[in-house]
Amino acid sequence: MIDYLLALATVTLAWWISTGLVLLLNRLGLQWQRGSMLAVTVLVILSLIYLPGRSEDRSAAGALLGFGQGLVIWAWLEMTYLMGVITGPRKTACPSQASTLQRFWLGLQTSLYHEISVITMVAVVVVVAGDGPNQVAAATCVSLWLMRWSAKLNLFLGVRNYNSDWFPDHLKYLDSYTRRASMNWLFPVSVTIGTAVAALLLVQAMATVDPFLRSANLLVSALLSLAVLEHWFLMYPFGESVLWRWALAAPADATSSQDVTDTGNVRRLQVPKHP
């Protein structure tokens, strides 16, 4: 159990920091966004280059590094969407009279290009990782992808607690595609399946003495546990925003006086610099 707690602490710290950094960078100026996007893109390229070798690394450290590679790749995918680099052909709010089916189709258009890029990147990671014994990077990306889709579908069907103010101004229109509801039919299915898979991986980790298998299963199990927790955040108000107060607390005068400009078809935020 100590091993699981250590893995959970490691994954939680990585999740907390990476989520906070993405939120923080998205509230800063265009120069920060461009610089961070370039830096993370370089890390993604390096991760993909070293992924084939990492997939042959059957050690506890190799499992942890594979997890880190998968997390970097996923952070890049999230940044491309939140910063408006890759979104979709539709960038306007949902008509109030739209039916459920129309709302789904229009909502899909808001992130169509990004959904394609996510599927493509996850497929690339799986292919590049090959059939080596260390599949932690691929498992990380696949797990995050599936749980992300689950969360988005829950938002579409209706959730009770949703921090729409976390979106930057150029993505505020996305709130019109979500619903507020005390419960939806998918939520119990999502948390049950996520919890069951996390528990299965935990049991497998506890049943083996192999350091690699133990670390690999524990890391992915902890990641799924946090993804399930995020689902619960959508349905019940736990005050989770306090976890990222340091990332969300951009200078008040900067956020209140930010200018929104159009660059081609992509809207971006420009925040005045402070002395």
URLINKA-V424860 format. One record per pair of residues at least 12 apart in sequence whose C-alpha atoms are under 10 Angstrom apart, sorted by the first residue. I is the first residue (numbers start at 1). J is the second residue. D is the distance in Angstrom with one decimal. If there is no record, write none. Layout:
[[I J D] [I J D]]
This chain:
[[1 202 9.4] [1 205 9.9] [1 206 7.8] [3 205 9.3] [3 206 8.9] [3 214 8.5] [3 215 8.1] [3 218 7.8] [3 219 9.9] [4 202 7.8] [4 205 8.5] [4 206 8.6] [4 214 9.0] [4 215 8.6] [4 217 9.4] [4 218 5.9] [4 219 8.1] [4 221 8.8] [4 222 7.7] [5 218 9.0] [5 222 8.7] [6 215 10.0] [6 218 9.1] [6 219 9.4] [6 222 9.7] [7 64 9.2] [7 215 7.5] [7 216 9.4] [7 217 9.6] [7 218 6.0] [7 219 5.6] [7 220 9.1] [7 221 8.9] [7 222 6.6] [7 223 9.1] [8 218 7.7] [8 219 7.1] [8 220 9.4] [8 221 8.3] [8 222 5.0] [8 223 7.6] [8 225 8.6] [8 226 8.6] [9 219 9.8] [9 222 8.6] [10 64 9.3] [10 219 8.3] [10 222 8.9] [10 223 9.8] [11 64 9.7] [11 67 8.9] [11 68 9.4] [11 71 9.7] [11 218 9.6] [11 219 6.8] [11 220 8.8] [11 221 9.7] [11 222 6.5] [11 223 6.3] [11 224 10.0] [11 225 9.9] [11 226 8.4] [12 222 7.9] [12 223 7.8] [12 225 9.7] [12 226 7.3] [14 68 8.5] [14 71 8.3] [14 223 9.9] [15 71 8.5] [15 75 9.8] [15 223 8.4] [15 226 8.4] [15 227 9.9] [16 243 7.7] [16 244 7.7] [17 243 9.9] [17 244 8.7] [17 247 9.4] [18 71 8.4] [18 72 8.6] [18 74 9.9] [18 75 7.0] [19 75 8.0] [19 78 9.3] [19 79 10.0] [19 244 8.1] [19 247 8.8] [20 243 8.5] [20 244 5.7] [20 245 8.6] [20 246 7.7] [20 247 5.2] [20 248 7.9] [21 36 9.8] [21 75 9.5] [21 79 9.8] [21 244 9.2] [21 246 9.5] [21 247 6.7] [21 248 9.7] [22 36 9.3] [22 75 7.5] [22 76 9.1] [22 78 7.8] [22 79 6.4] [22 82 8.2] [22 83 9.1] [22 247 8.3] [23 79 9.0] [23 82 8.5] [23 83 9.8] [23 166 7.7] [23 167 8.6] [23 168 8.9] [23 244 8.3] [23 246 9.6] [23 247 5.9] [23 248 6.6] [23 249 9.9] [23 250 9.9] [24 244 9.0] [24 245 9.7] [24 246 8.0] [24 247 4.5] [24 248 6.2] [24 249 8.2] [24 250 7.5] [25 37 9.4] [25 79 8.9] [25 82 9.7] [25 83 8.7] [25 247 8.2] [25 248 9.7] [25 250 9.8] [26 79 8.0] [26 82 6.9] [26 83 6.1] [26 84 9.6] [26 166 9.8] [26 167 8.9] [26 168 6.9] [26 247 9.4] [26 248 9.5] [26 268 9.6] [26 269 8.5] [27 83 9.3] [27 166 9.6] [27 167 9.3] [27 168 6.9] [27 169 9.4] [27 247 8.4] [27 248 7.6] [27 249 9.0] [27 250 6.6] [27 251 9.4] [27 254 9.2] [27 255 7.7] [27 258 9.7] [27 269 8.0] [27 270 9.2] [27 271 8.1] [28 250 7.5] [28 251 9.4] [28 254 8.6] [28 255 8.7] [28 258 9.7] [28 269 8.1] [28 270 7.8] [28 271 6.3] [28 272 9.1] [28 273 9.2] [29 254 9.3] [29 258 9.0] [29 268 9.0] [29 269 6.6] [29 270 5.1] [29 271 4.7] [29 272 7.3] [29 273 7.7] [30 83 9.1] [30 268 7.2] [30 269 6.4] [30 270 5.5] [30 271 7.4] [30 272 9.8] [31 270 8.5] [31 271 9.4] [33 79 8.9] [33 80 10.0] [33 83 7.3] [33 268 9.6] [33 269 9.5] [33 270 9.9] [34 83 9.2] [34 85 10.0] [36 76 9.6] [36 79 9.1] [37 76 7.4] [37 79 7.3] [37 80 7.8] [37 83 8.9] [37 85 9.4] [38 76 9.7] [39 76 9.7] [40 72 7.3] [40 73 8.3] [40 75 8.1] [40 76 6.2] [40 77 9.9] [40 79 9.1] [41 72 9.1] [41 73 8.5] [41 75 9.9] [41 76 6.8] [41 77 9.7] [41 80 9.9] [42 76 10.0] [43 69 8.5] [43 72 7.2] [43 73 8.1] [43 76 9.0] [44 69 7.6] [44 70 9.0] [44 71 9.7] [44 72 6.4] [44 73 5.5] [44 74 9.1] [44 75 9.3] [44 76 7.3] [44 77 9.8] [45 73 8.9] [46 69 9.0] [47 65 9.7] [47 66 8.8] [47 68 9.0] [47 69 5.5] [47 70 8.2] [47 72 8.0] [47 73 7.7] [47 125 9.5] [47 137 9.5] [48 69 8.1] [48 70 9.5] [48 73 8.7] [48 124 8.7] [48 125 7.2] [48 128 7.2] [48 129 8.5] [48 137 10.0] [49 128 8.6] [50 66 9.7] [50 69 9.1] [50 128 9.5] [50 129 9.3] [51 65 9.8] [51 66 7.7] [51 69 7.9] [51 70 9.5] [51 125 8.0] [51 126 9.8] [51 128 6.7] [51 129 5.8] [51 130 9.1] [51 134 9.5] [51 135 9.5] [51 137 8.0] [51 138 9.5] [52 125 9.5] [52 127 9.3] [52 128 6.0] [52 129 5.1] [52 130 6.9] [52 131 9.2] [52 132 7.8] [52 134 9.4] [52 135 9.9] [53 128 9.8] [53 129 8.3] [53 130 9.9] [53 132 8.7] [53 134 9.4] [54 66 6.6] [54 69 9.4] [54 129 7.9] [54 132 8.5] [54 133 9.3] [54 134 6.9] [54 135 8.7] [54 136 9.4] [54 137 8.9] [55 128 8.9] [55 129 5.6] [55 130 7.4] [55 131 7.7] [55 132 4.8] [55 133 6.0] [55 134 4.3] [55 135 6.0] [55 136 8.1] [55 137 8.3] [55 138 9.4] [56 129 8.8] [56 130 9.3] [56 131 8.7] [56 132 5.1] [56 133 5.9] [56 134 5.9] [56 135 8.9] [57 132 8.2] [57 133 7.5] [57 134 6.2] [57 135 9.7] [57 212 9.0] [58 132 8.8] [58 133 6.5] [58 134 5.9] [58 135 9.7] [58 210 9.7] [58 211 8.8] [58 212 5.8] [58 213 8.4] [58 216 9.6] [59 133 9.9] [59 134 8.5] [59 210 9.0] [59 211 6.6] [59 212 4.7] [59 213 8.4] [59 214 9.8] [59 215 8.5] [59 216 9.2] [60 134 9.9] [60 210 8.9] [60 211 5.5] [60 212 4.4] [60 213 7.8] [60 214 7.8] [60 215 5.6] [60 216 7.4] [61 211 9.2] [61 212 7.9] [61 215 8.4] [61 216 9.6] [62 134 7.5] [62 135 10.0] [62 136 8.8] [62 212 7.7] [62 215 9.2] [62 216 8.9] [63 133 10.0] [63 134 6.6] [63 135 8.1] [63 136 6.0] [63 137 8.1] [63 211 9.4] [63 212 6.4] [63 213 8.3] [63 214 9.3] [63 215 6.3] [63 216 5.3] [63 217 9.1] [63 218 9.8] [63 219 8.1] [63 220 9.9] [64 136 8.0] [64 137 9.0] [64 212 9.3] [64 215 7.4] [64 216 7.4] [64 219 7.6] [65 136 8.6] [65 137 8.2] [66 129 9.9] [66 134 7.5] [66 135 7.5] [66 136 5.3] [66 137 4.6] [66 138 8.2] [66 139 9.3] [66 140 8.4] [66 216 8.9] [67 134 10.0] [67 135 9.0] [67 136 5.6] [67 137 5.0] [67 138 8.5] [67 139 8.4] [67 140 6.3] [67 141 8.9] [67 216 8.3] [67 219 7.4] [67 220 8.2] [67 223 9.7] [68 136 9.1] [68 137 7.4] [68 140 8.9] [69 125 9.9] [69 136 8.9] [69 137 5.9] [69 138 9.1] [69 140 8.8] [69 141 9.3] [70 122 9.4] [70 125 8.4] [70 135 9.9] [70 136 7.6] [70 137 4.3] [70 138 6.6] [70 139 8.0] [70 140 5.5] [70 141 5.6] [70 142 9.2] [70 144 9.4] [71 137 7.7] [71 138 10.0] [71 140 7.0] [71 141 7.3] [71 144 9.0] [72 137 9.6] [72 141 9.6] [73 118 9.9] [73 121 8.3] [73 122 8.9] [73 125 8.9] [73 137 9.0] [73 140 9.6] [73 141 7.7] [74 118 8.6] [74 121 9.0] [74 122 8.9] [74 140 8.6] [74 141 6.4] [74 142 9.7] [74 144 7.7] [74 145 8.5] [77 114 8.0] [77 115 9.6] [77 117 8.0] [77 118 6.7] [77 121 8.5] [77 122 10.0] [78 114 9.2] [78 118 9.2] [80 114 7.9] [80 117 9.6] [81 111 7.9] [81 113 9.5] [81 114 6.6] [81 115 9.5] [81 171 9.4] [82 167 7.6] [82 168 7.5] [82 170 8.9] [82 171 7.6] [82 268 9.9] [83 167 10.0] [83 168 8.3] [83 170 8.7] [83 171 9.1] [83 266 9.1] [83 267 8.8] [83 268 7.1] [83 269 8.7] [84 114 9.7] [84 168 9.7] [84 170 7.8] [84 171 8.1] [84 265 9.4] [84 266 6.0] [84 267 6.6] [84 268 6.8] [84 269 9.6] [85 114 8.9] [85 265 9.7] [85 266 6.9] [85 267 9.0] [85 268 9.0] [86 111 7.9] [86 112 9.0] [86 113 6.3] [86 114 5.3] [86 115 9.1] [86 116 9.8] [86 117 8.1] [86 266 8.5] [87 109 8.6] [87 110 6.3] [87 111 4.6] [87 112 6.6] [87 113 5.5] [87 114 5.0] [87 115 8.2] [87 116 9.8] [87 117 9.5] [87 171 9.7] [87 266 8.5] [88 107 9.5] [88 108 8.1] [88 109 5.5] [88 110 4.6] [88 111 4.3] [88 112 4.7] [88 113 4.8] [88 114 6.5] [88 115 8.6] [88 116 9.7] [88 265 10.0] [88 266 9.7] [89 106 9.7] [89 108 9.5] [89 109 5.9] [89 110 6.1] [89 111 7.6] [89 112 7.2] [89 113 7.5] [89 265 8.9] [90 106 7.4] [90 107 8.2] [90 108 8.7] [90 109 5.4] [90 110 4.6] [90 111 7.8] [90 112 8.7] [91 106 9.8] [91 107 9.6] [91 109 8.5] [91 110 5.9] [91 111 9.0] [91 170 8.7] [91 171 7.9] [91 172 9.7] [91 173 7.4] [91 174 8.4] [91 265 9.1] [91 266 8.9] [91 267 9.1] [92 106 9.4] [92 107 9.7] [92 110 8.0] [92 170 9.8] [92 171 8.9] [92 172 9.2] [92 173 5.9] [92 174 8.0] [92 176 9.2] [93 106 9.1] [93 107 9.0] [93 110 9.2] [93 171 9.5] [93 172 8.4] [93 173 4.6] [93 174 6.6] [93 175 7.9] [93 176 5.8] [93 177 7.4] [94 106 7.0] [94 107 7.5] [94 110 9.8] [94 173 7.6] [94 174 8.0] [94 175 8.8] [94 176 5.5] [94 177 5.9] [94 178 9.4] [95 176 8.2] [95 177 9.0] [96 176 8.2] [96 177 9.5] [98 177 9.8] [100 156 9.1] [100 157 9.0] [100 177 9.6] [103 156 8.5] [103 176 9.0] [103 177 6.3] [103 178 8.8] [104 153 9.3] [104 156 7.5] [104 157 9.5] [104 177 7.7] [104 178 9.5] [106 177 8.2] [107 156 8.6] [107 174 7.8] [107 176 9.0] [107 177 5.9] [107 178 8.8] [108 177 9.5] [110 171 9.5] [110 173 9.4] [110 174 7.8] [110 177 9.5] [111 174 9.7] [115 145 9.7] [115 149 9.5] [118 141 9.4] [118 142 10.0] [118 145 7.7] [119 141 10.0] [119 142 9.3] [119 145 8.2] [121 141 8.9] [122 137 9.8] [122 138 7.3] [122 139 9.6] [122 140 9.6] [122 141 6.1] [122 142 6.5] [122 144 9.8] [122 145 7.9] [123 138 8.8] [123 141 9.4] [123 142 8.9] [124 138 9.2] [125 137 7.6] [125 138 5.8] [125 139 9.5] [125 141 7.9] [125 142 9.2] [126 138 5.3] [126 139 8.4] [126 141 8.8] [126 142 8.6] [133 212 9.5] [133 213 9.4] [134 212 8.3] [134 213 8.9] [134 216 8.1] [135 216 8.4] [136 213 9.9] [136 215 9.5] [136 216 6.1] [136 217 8.5] [136 219 8.3] [136 220 7.4] [137 216 9.6] [137 220 9.5] [139 216 9.3] [139 217 9.8] [139 219 9.9] [139 220 7.1] [140 216 9.9] [140 219 8.7] [140 220 6.4] [140 221 9.9] [140 223 7.7] [140 224 9.0] [143 194 9.4] [143 220 7.9] [143 221 9.8] [143 223 8.1] [143 224 7.0] [143 227 8.8] [144 220 9.9] [144 223 8.2] [144 224 8.0] [144 227 7.7] [146 194 9.8] [146 227 9.9] [147 190 8.2] [147 191 9.6] [147 194 8.0] [147 224 8.0] [147 227 6.5] [147 228 8.0] [147 230 9.5] [147 231 8.8] [148 227 8.3] [148 230 9.9] [148 231 9.6] [150 186 8.2] [150 187 8.4] [150 189 9.6] [150 190 6.5] [150 191 9.4] [150 194 9.8] [150 227 9.8] [150 228 10.0] [150 231 8.6] [151 186 9.6] [151 187 8.6] [151 190 8.4] [151 227 8.9] [151 228 9.3] [151 230 8.3] [151 231 6.4] [151 234 8.3] [152 178 8.8] [152 231 10.0] [153 178 9.2] [153 184 10.0] [153 186 7.9] [153 187 9.1] [153 190 9.9] [154 178 8.7] [154 179 8.9] [154 181 10.0] [154 183 9.1] [154 184 7.2] [154 185 8.7] [154 186 6.4] [154 187 6.3] [154 190 8.7] [154 231 8.4] [154 234 8.4] [154 235 9.3] [155 175 9.4] [155 177 8.4] [155 178 5.3] [155 179 6.4] [155 180 8.0] [155 181 9.3] [155 184 9.4] [155 187 9.7] [155 231 9.8] [155 234 8.0] [155 235 9.6] [156 175 9.8] [156 176 9.8] [156 177 6.6] [156 178 4.7] [156 179 5.9] [156 180 8.9] [156 184 9.6] [157 177 9.7] [157 178 7.3] [157 179 6.2] [157 180 8.2] [157 181 8.0] [157 183 8.7] [157 184 6.1] [157 185 8.2] [157 186 7.9] [157 187 9.1] [158 177 10.0] [158 178 6.5] [158 179 4.3] [158 180 4.8] [158 181 4.7] [158 182 7.5] [158 183 6.8] [158 184 6.1] [158 185 9.4] [158 186 9.5] [158 187 9.3] [158 234 9.3] [158 235 8.9] [159 178 8.3] [159 179 6.5] [159 180 5.0] [159 181 4.8] [159 182 6.1] [159 183 6.1] [159 184 7.1] [159 187 8.6] [159 231 9.4] [159 232 9.7] [159 233 9.5] [159 234 5.9] [159 235 5.3] [159 236 8.6] [160 179 8.5] [160 180 5.4] [160 181 5.1] [160 182 5.1] [160 183 7.1] [160 184 9.6] [160 232 9.9] [160 233 9.1] [160 234 6.4] [160 235 4.7] [160 236 6.5] [160 237 8.0] [161 180 7.6] [161 181 8.7] [161 182 8.8] [161 231 10.0] [161 232 9.1] [161 233 6.8] [161 234 4.8] [161 235 5.2] [161 236 5.8] [161 237 5.8] [161 238 9.0] [161 239 9.8] [162 175 9.3] [162 178 9.1] [162 179 9.4] [162 180 8.1] [162 233 8.0] [162 234 5.6] [162 235 7.9] [162 236 9.1] [162 237 8.6] [163 175 9.4] [163 233 9.6] [163 234 8.4] [163 237 9.9] [163 240 9.7] [163 241 8.1] [164 176 9.8] [164 178 9.5] [165 248 9.7] [166 241 9.1] [166 248 7.7] [168 255 9.9] [168 268 9.1] [168 269 8.1] [169 255 9.7] [169 258 9.4] [169 259 9.8] [169 260 8.0] [169 267 9.2] [169 268 8.7] [169 269 7.7] [170 260 7.5] [170 261 9.4] [170 262 9.7] [170 266 8.8] [170 267 6.0] [170 268 6.5] [170 269 7.3] [171 267 8.8] [171 268 9.6] [180 235 9.5] [181 235 8.6] [182 235 7.2] [182 236 8.9] [183 235 7.3] [184 235 9.5] [187 231 7.7] [187 232 8.7] [187 234 9.5] [187 235 8.5] [188 231 9.8] [188 232 9.9] [190 228 7.9] [190 231 8.1] [191 224 9.9] [191 225 9.4] [191 227 8.9] [191 228 5.6] [191 229 8.5] [191 230 9.7] [191 231 7.0] [191 232 7.9] [192 228 8.7] [193 228 9.2] [194 221 9.4] [194 224 6.3] [194 225 7.3] [194 226 9.7] [194 227 7.8] [194 228 6.1] [194 229 9.7] [194 231 9.7] [195 221 8.9] [195 224 7.4] [195 225 6.6] [195 226 9.8] [195 227 9.3] [195 228 6.7] [195 229 9.5] [196 221 9.8] [196 224 9.7] [196 225 9.7] [197 220 9.6] [197 221 7.5] [197 224 7.8] [197 225 9.1] [198 217 8.8] [198 218 8.7] [198 219 9.8] [198 220 7.5] [198 221 4.4] [198 222 7.1] [198 223 8.2] [198 224 5.7] [198 225 6.1] [198 226 9.7] [198 227 9.9] [198 228 9.1] [199 218 9.8] [199 221 7.0] [199 222 9.4] [199 224 9.3] [199 225 8.6] [200 217 9.1] [200 221 8.1] [201 213 9.9] [201 214 9.2] [201 216 9.0] [201 217 5.3] [201 218 6.8] [201 219 9.2] [201 220 7.5] [201 221 5.5] [201 222 9.1] [201 224 9.6] [202 214 8.6] [202 217 6.4] [202 218 5.9] [202 219 9.2] [202 220 8.9] [202 221 6.0] [202 222 8.4] [203 217 8.8] [203 218 9.2] [203 221 9.5] [204 217 7.0] [204 218 8.7] [204 221 9.9] [205 217 5.4] [205 218 6.0] [205 219 9.6] [205 221 9.0] [206 218 8.6] [251 271 9.9] [251 274 9.3] [253 271 9.4] [253 272 8.9] [253 274 9.4] [254 270 9.3] [254 271 5.8] [254 272 6.2] [254 273 7.8] [254 274 8.2] [255 269 9.6] [255 270 9.5] [255 271 7.0] [255 272 8.9] [256 271 9.2] [257 270 9.3] [257 271 7.3] [257 272 7.6] [258 270 5.9] [258 271 4.8] [258 272 6.7] [259 271 6.6] [259 272 8.2]]
